[in-house]
Amino acid sequence: MKGKNGTGLVHSRYRPGNYLGFLCVTALVLIGCGAGRETLRPVAAWPSALPNSMKGYELYSWQAGKEWHFTLITGTNRLKRYEEIVSTENVVTETDWVKLSVGGTGNLRAVLSRLPEGETVIWISEHWLERVGAPQGKIRLPDAELLEEIESHCRRLGIQLQVAD
């Protein structure tokens, strides 16, 4: 029972009147789907165990001032919007959609510790985003020392961390 968060495409065949109706229905569906959301809760208040993800998880990082920020999000076949990645909204739904954003490497380690052993995490770099034509904004990998620290933590947890560079 894995639910995936996806977006639909609005094709040019929709006339303006139909488009407005489509937007209204979409808004109602999205409001209804928000019932399982957990927004801006401290890491300690999140579920102690995150669900397995059929497509693994994606990890994004960026620096704000001297602090690193991270988003762990359920893997899908779609490119994530930059605003979606860097937003502070945290979501864990009953359908196993996860989007958690934290500041600091200690909080990242705490989030990664909630993943099931054997889970795959793909750390997305600015170079990978550039190659696929996605806006990278401030997204980038940290220095080699911090990267190794997180890779080592994942090895201890039995998590397969891959860097998409």
C-alpha positions in Angstrom: 0.0 0.0 0.0 2.6 2.5 -1.1 1.2 5.9 -2.1 3.4 8.2 -4.2 3.1 11.9 -4.5 2.8 12.9 -8.2 1.6 15.7 -10.3 -0.7 15.7 -13.2 -0.2 17.5 -16.4 -2.7 20.0 -17.8 -2.8 19.6 -21.5 -3.6 22.4 -23.9 -6.9 20.8 -24.9 -8.5 22.2 -21.7 -10.5 25.3 -22.3 -10.4 28.1 -19.8 -13.8 27.1 -18.2 -12.7 23.5 -17.9 -9.3 24.5 -16.5 -11.0 26.5 -13.6 -13.1 23.5 -12.7 -10.0 21.3 -12.8 -8.2 23.6 -10.5 -11.1 23.7 -8.0 -11.4 19.9 -7.9 -7.6 19.6 -7.6 -7.6 22.1 -4.7 -10.3 20.2 -2.9 -8.4 16.9 -3.3 -5.1 18.4 -2.0 -6.9 19.9 1.0 -8.4 16.5 1.8 -5.0 14.8 1.4 -3.5 17.2 4.0 -5.2 15.4 6.9 -2.1 13.3 7.6 0.4 16.1 7.5 2.8 16.8 10.3 4.1 20.4 9.9 7.0 22.0 11.7 7.2 19.4 14.5 10.6 18.8 16.2 12.5 15.7 15.0 11.8 14.0 18.3 8.0 14.2 17.6 8.3 12.4 14.2 7.6 8.7 13.8 10.3 6.6 15.3 10.5 4.5 12.2 10.0 5.7 8.6 8.4 3.4 6.0 10.2 1.5 3.3 10.1 3.3 0.0 9.8 1.3 -3.2 12.0 3.9 -5.0 14.2 4.7 -2.0 14.6 8.2 -0.6 16.2 11.3 -2.1 18.4 13.6 0.0 19.0 17.2 -0.8 21.4 19.6 1.0 22.2 23.3 1.0 24.0 25.8 3.2 22.3 28.8 4.9 24.9 30.8 6.7 27.2 28.3 8.4 24.5 25.7 8.9 23.7 22.9 6.5 20.1 22.1 5.8 18.7 18.8 4.5 15.6 17.4 3.0 14.8 13.7 2.9 11.9 13.0 0.6 10.3 9.8 -0.8 11.8 8.8 -4.1 9.6 9.1 -7.2 10.0 9.3 -11.0 9.4 13.0 -11.0 11.7 16.0 -10.5 11.0 17.9 -7.3 10.4 21.6 -7.5 13.1 23.7 -5.7 10.5 25.3 -3.5 9.2 21.8 -2.5 12.7 20.8 -1.5 13.7 23.8 0.6 10.3 24.4 2.2 10.3 23.9 6.0 7.0 21.9 5.8 7.4 18.4 7.1 5.0 15.7 5.9 4.6 12.1 6.9 1.3 10.6 5.6 -0.5 7.4 6.2 0.2 6.5 2.6 3.9 6.5 3.3 4.7 9.9 1.6 7.7 11.4 3.6 9.2 14.9 3.3 11.3 15.9 6.2 13.5 19.0 6.3 16.0 19.7 9.1 18.9 22.0 10.0 22.2 20.7 11.2 24.0 17.4 10.7 22.9 16.1 14.1 19.2 16.3 13.0 20.1 14.7 9.7 21.6 11.8 11.5 18.5 11.5 13.7 16.3 11.4 10.6 18.4 8.8 8.8 18.4 6.7 12.0 14.6 6.3 11.5 15.0 4.7 8.1 14.7 0.9 7.9 17.9 -1.1 7.5 18.7 -1.8 3.9 16.9 1.3 2.6 18.5 3.3 -0.3 19.1 7.0 -0.1 20.3 9.0 -3.1 22.0 12.2 -2.3 21.3 14.6 -5.1 24.0 17.1 -6.1 23.8 20.4 -8.0 25.6 18.8 -10.9 23.0 16.1 -11.3 20.2 18.7 -11.1 22.0 20.8 -13.8 22.3 17.8 -16.1 18.6 17.0 -15.9 17.7 20.6 -16.4 16.2 21.2 -13.0 16.7 24.4 -11.1 19.3 23.8 -8.4 19.1 27.1 -6.5 21.3 26.6 -3.4 21.2 22.8 -3.6 24.8 21.4 -3.3 26.8 18.7 -1.7 28.8 19.5 1.4 32.5 19.3 1.6 34.2 15.9 1.5 34.6 15.7 5.3 30.9 16.1 6.0 30.0 13.9 3.1 32.2 11.1 4.5 30.7 11.6 8.0 27.2 11.0 6.7 28.3 8.1 4.5 29.9 6.5 7.6 26.7 7.0 9.6 24.7 5.4 6.9 27.0 2.4 6.7 26.7 1.9 10.5 22.9 2.0 10.0 22.9 -0.4 7.1 21.5 2.3 4.8 22.8 2.3 1.2 23.8 5.9 0.5 24.5 6.8 -3.1 25.7 10.2 -4.3 24.2 11.3 -7.6 26.9 13.7 -8.8 
